[in-house]
Amino acid sequence: MIEPVNTRLGLDGKIALVTSGTHGLGLAIASKLCDNGAHVILTTSDDDVDLERAKLVLAGKPGSVAITQLDIQDENAVRTLLERIKQERGQLDVFVHHAVSPDLTPLLNIVEPLAKTLQDGGRVVIAGYSVTPVHGVIRTLALEMAWYKVAVNAVITTVVDNGPMNIDPEMVDRLAIKSPSGRVTLPQDIANAVSLLCTDEAAWIQGQVITVDGGLELLERWGETR
């Protein structure tokens, strides 16, 4: 008898914290992690209009979801949340920062408490757009957290096709025509890359900024047109 193939990514039972995880790339990442059996803690704000929709999207998945309010700019609040996770869950396996703001300096202020909350082999991933200044922050975080056996990377893209929610549908269509792969990045593409970085097999990837855009940046980099 042929045994069924396990298509999970080995994330069952992992504890993941996803900041601003109720919308956009954050929600797509949370959804992918939940699909793979992780317990996901989403951070939200007290005026989050996307919260109820996020609950519907994440309902009924193999993993589970908890929601907590957090201002990532508030260092004390972040430290308190990390301590609570450590007390209640024992550890944190994955920290995904959905970069809704270009200011990433708050992450540099929580290196020690974050590293101590993450277990050996923990992962930190920043997910956002190419305009976000991730390179310097990633280098600093990776160098400091490597001592704690935590891998730090980033996943970025130029533009995302959000379907009916696109602010400029014509621009998305133009970029889709230009793209070597024939379409623009979807939120799920970013979520797939983030999830792969969280697997055991990706443990030796450290301090990298990975562009997920189907090759669109290659054309711009080399000054070529399709």
WOCOR-V274468 format. One record per residue. N is the residue number from 1. D_CENTER is the distance of its C-alpha to the mean C-alpha in whole Angstrom. Layout:
n	d_center
N	D_CENTER
N	D_CENTER
//
This chain:
n	d_center
1	39
2	35
3	32
4	29
5	26
6	23
7	20
8	18
9	15
10	17
11	14
12	17
13	18
14	15
15	14
16	10
17	9
18	7
19	8
20	10
21	9
22	12
23	12
24	11
25	7
26	6
27	9
28	9
29	6
30	8
31	11
32	10
33	10
34	13
35	14
36	14
37	16
38	13
39	14
40	12
41	12
42	11
43	13
44	15
45	18
46	21
47	22
48	19
49	20
50	17
51	18
52	20
53	19
54	16
55	18
56	20
57	17
58	16
59	19
60	21
61	18
62	19
63	16
64	17
65	15
66	16
67	16
68	17
69	18
70	16
71	17
72	15
73	18
74	20
75	20
76	22
77	20
78	17
79	20
80	21
81	18
82	17
83	21
84	21
85	18
86	20
87	24
88	23
89	20
90	22
91	18
92	15
93	13
94	9
95	8
96	4
97	6
98	6
99	9
100	11
101	14
102	15
103	16
104	14
105	17
106	16
107	14
108	17
109	19
110	17
111	17
112	20
113	19
114	16
115	17
116	20
117	18
118	16
119	18
120	19
121	17
122	14
123	10
124	8
125	5
126	6
127	5
128	8
129	11
130	14
131	16
132	14
133	16
134	13
135	16
136	18
137	15
138	14
139	17
140	18
141	15
142	16
143	20
144	20
145	17
146	19
147	22
148	20
149	19
150	15
151	13
152	11
153	10
154	8
155	7
156	10
157	12
158	15
159	16
160	14
161	17
162	17
163	20
164	22
165	20
166	20
167	22
168	24
169	24
170	27
171	25
172	22
173	25
174	27
175	24
176	23
177	27
178	26
179	23
180	25
181	23
182	24
183	21
184	18
185	15
186	14
187	10
188	11
189	11
190	8
191	7
192	9
193	9
194	5
195	8
196	11
197	10
198	10
199	13
200	16
201	17
202	15
203	16
204	18
205	15
206	15
207	15
208	14
209	12
210	12
211	13
212	12
213	15
214	18
215	20
216	21
217	20
218	23
219	26
220	25
221	25
222	28
223	30
224	30
225	31
226	30
//
